[in-house]
Amino acid sequence: MAEGDKEERFVFSVFKGVELKMKSSIPRKKSPILPQDKESWITKNPFEEFKTLAVSAPDLPLDRIVQSTEAIMDRIRWGYEKLLEEEAKELVWMVQYNTIIKAYEVAEKYVKEIDYTAEDIEEFCFALENTQRIPYLIPGPAGIYISALCNYAKEEEIVLKLSELKTEINLIGFRLPRGKQLMVDGDTGDFTGIGLEGGELAIEGNAKNWTGAGMRGGKILIKKNIGLHTGEWMMGGEIYVGGRVRGLGNIVEGKIYERDKLVYPGKGRYPNLYY
Amino acid sequence: MEEKNLDSIIEELWPRLKKKHLYPEIPLPKVKRTRAPKEGEAEEDEGVGLEMKQKQMTINGAFVSQMKDKMEERRVVEALLDHGITHYTFCPWDFHTHLRLYSEAKKVVGDKELAKRVSNHFIDIIADTHCVKKRLTEIPELHRNLKKGTIEEVIASLYQKIWGIDLGIQPSKISVKGHADIVRRLARIPYLDRSRWGESIQKFARSLKGGTQSSRGARFEPLFQRRDRSGIERLCQTDHGPVRIQRCRRGLF
């Protein structure tokens, strides 16, 4: 028996059943819209015309790309949530040497397991602001986690276009290793590039206080202005500032330039003075 | 004579196209009468394939005849109409969505004109991708034969990547110009997910913005130099390819 016949019979029997039921409850009325040839009315498929319509819905490479991107983002978010779970025990997250080191070690543990690209890091930064996706944005751990993502990324050059981000991320560029270049398009928060380990960090915007604190080597380039305590306990490397340096920290070793002019070591600027 | 021929092509194609797109309530497309350009006068609107006003689509005869050598007229018309109809049936769907996308783009690029261009390109990509995924269409063939400016090359390269169809853009050409990075970023956007169009257009604009520097070291040097124009502006200002269906939505709704 053809499949079409089966369908027709099924539809017919369903309608028959409905008709029987109605018979018992409501007195039968003659419907003026019912055609005389009732059987043909029941079996007619109103979408018959679309039978010949060829609809192709192939899986485009776009579907696969989007799917894998989503999967990676889920893993990155999961790692961040795990980090928060561990760090939330402290109740108040204080930026101290030990807390940063501990948080970074936890972040490293989760980040190492993920296969991601620089674009995923940027997407994660924007996802942090989307409360529907990530319920908690705690600037300290978030910055540590992003730094770990940058440090363990496969790419040597990482560009993060964050100029539309409303939040300024703290601690970005933490421990950036030699051979890595990280460029941030936008402003960054406090503790930018602290503990830099030979990498090159460029900020196309402003940076806040404690930039380059404890850095051991490498370069930090800030296009605009920089805050107080710049280069506190800096052990080496160079900081270039395109705008103004508001205040220097206690610098052990290294160089700081303000608009191409060497301000440390030099006679013109003194640590912990505001300009 | 030529317009008459186009009219008959449209009349012949229209019932099938309407059926293919599940009977949208759109009137029969018209053909724009072209007058012969006077001596020394550039042929205006040569690059506009399709215009839309209210619900009326108008095919530009000059565009079709220009494409005649590369592609059969019937196929050009079908591709243009597939593209146009999808603007009504999928993206932007209505004026409100169009404005919403424009305003999201403007938040990123900051400039009205650029935001308009960005949102137009974004909407075109969605419409074309939807059409390629859901319908049998000549759109890829049309893109293969279009003359391309800088932005069209980037978008064609994106299409190659997300559709998996060869459009004649060699990967080396894109990487030499430093657009590979932009294409990689653009390819991650979920174009067909309507619920995410707002964030997607921001990502789209961000990817185009400021992003043609790619060589190692070059990124760090320009930091202290004043850049006159952002990347998207550079991309769009060199965008003078004479043949573009992207302009077709002028006067939409």
HADDOCK unambig.tbl for C-alpha pairs under 7 A between the chains (distance, minus, plus):
assign (segid A and resid 53 and name CA) (segid B and resid 20 and name CA) 6.83 0.50 0.50
assign (segid A and resid 55 and name CA) (segid B and resid 134 and name CA) 6.25 0.50 0.50
assign (segid A and resid 55 and name CA) (segid B and resid 135 and name CA) 5.59 0.50 0.50
assign (segid A and resid 55 and name CA) (segid B and resid 136 and name CA) 7.00 0.50 0.50
assign (segid A and resid 56 and name CA) (segid B and resid 133 and name CA) 6.79 0.50 0.50
assign (segid A and resid 56 and name CA) (segid B and resid 134 and name CA) 5.38 0.50 0.50
assign (segid A and resid 56 and name CA) (segid B and resid 135 and name CA) 5.49 0.50 0.50
assign (segid A and resid 56 and name CA) (segid B and resid 136 and name CA) 6.33 0.50 0.50
assign (segid A and resid 57 and name CA) (segid B and resid 133 and name CA) 5.12 0.50 0.50
assign (segid A and resid 57 and name CA) (segid B and resid 134 and name CA) 4.69 0.50 0.50
assign (segid A and resid 58 and name CA) (segid B and resid 133 and name CA) 5.92 0.50 0.50
assign (segid A and resid 60 and name CA) (segid B and resid 133 and name CA) 6.80 0.50 0.50
assign (segid A and resid 60 and name CA) (segid B and resid 162 and name CA) 6.44 0.50 0.50
assign (segid A and resid 60 and name CA) (segid B and resid 163 and name CA) 5.32 0.50 0.50
assign (segid A and resid 60 and name CA) (segid B and resid 164 and name CA) 6.78 0.50 0.50
assign (segid A and resid 61 and name CA) (segid B and resid 162 and name CA) 5.01 0.50 0.50
assign (segid A and resid 61 and name CA) (segid B and resid 163 and name CA) 5.79 0.50 0.50
assign (segid A and resid 61 and name CA) (segid B and resid 164 and name CA) 5.96 0.50 0.50
assign (segid A and resid 62 and name CA) (segid B and resid 162 and name CA) 4.36 0.50 0.50
assign (segid A and resid 62 and name CA) (segid B and resid 163 and name CA) 6.55 0.50 0.50
assign (segid A and resid 62 and name CA) (segid B and resid 187 and name CA) 6.91 0.50 0.50
assign (segid A and resid 65 and name CA) (segid B and resid 188 and name CA) 6.22 0.50 0.50
assign (segid A and resid 66 and name CA) (segid B and resid 188 and name CA) 5.74 0.50 0.50
assign (segid A and resid 66 and name CA) (segid B and resid 189 and name CA) 6.84 0.50 0.50
assign (segid A and resid 66 and name CA) (segid B and resid 190 and name CA) 5.92 0.50 0.50
assign (segid A and resid 69 and name CA) (segid B and resid 188 and name CA) 6.96 0.50 0.50
assign (segid A and resid 119 and name CA) (segid B and resid 185 and name CA) 6.82 0.50 0.50
assign (segid A and resid 164 and name CA) (segid B and resid 108 and name CA) 6.63 0.50 0.50
assign (segid A and resid 202 and name CA) (segid B and resid 220 and name CA) 6.84 0.50 0.50
assign (segid A and resid 204 and name CA) (segid B and resid 223 and name CA) 6.70 0.50 0.50
assign (segid A and resid 223 and name CA) (segid B and resid 223 and name CA) 6.09 0.50 0.50
assign (segid A and resid 223 and name CA) (segid B and resid 224 and name CA) 6.25 0.50 0.50
assign (segid A and resid 242 and name CA) (segid B and resid 224 and name CA) 6.34 0.50 0.50
